[in-house]
Amino acid sequence: MRVPTSVPGAPPVIKALSGTRGGPLTAKVVWGDPAYTGGLRVVGYKVIAVKVLRNGTSGKRSAQTVGAGHRSLKVRLPGGKYRFLVRAVNDQGAGAAGRSPVAVAR
């Protein structure tokens, strides 16, 4: 009997950190393992930085994919406020996104 599989659950986003003042414009996001893997091994994570505009709406998005061994990513971004979305990926596809609090790229 074949075990049903699906996309993984959302990984918990633990924190989003602002970059160091005076350095390159960066922000960092840290996440954990998803509670549910969909019955398959997680092969990577899709990390999406979403610019938060002054009126609270979402602006430009920037996405990167990292391997399964990663649980954090430091990204160079134009200055501003960002929210991160992190999606675990297995052989069935990308699951739901875990959301970070807002971080400032500085």
Beta strands, then each sheet from edge to edge (+ up, - down):
strand 1: 13-18
strand 2: 26-31
strand 3: 44-52
strand 4: 58-67
strand 5: 72-76
strand 6: 80-90
strand 7: 93-99
strand 8: 103-105
sheet 1: 1+ 2- 5+
sheet 2: 4+ 3- 6+ 7-
sheet 3: 4+ 3- 6+ 8-
end
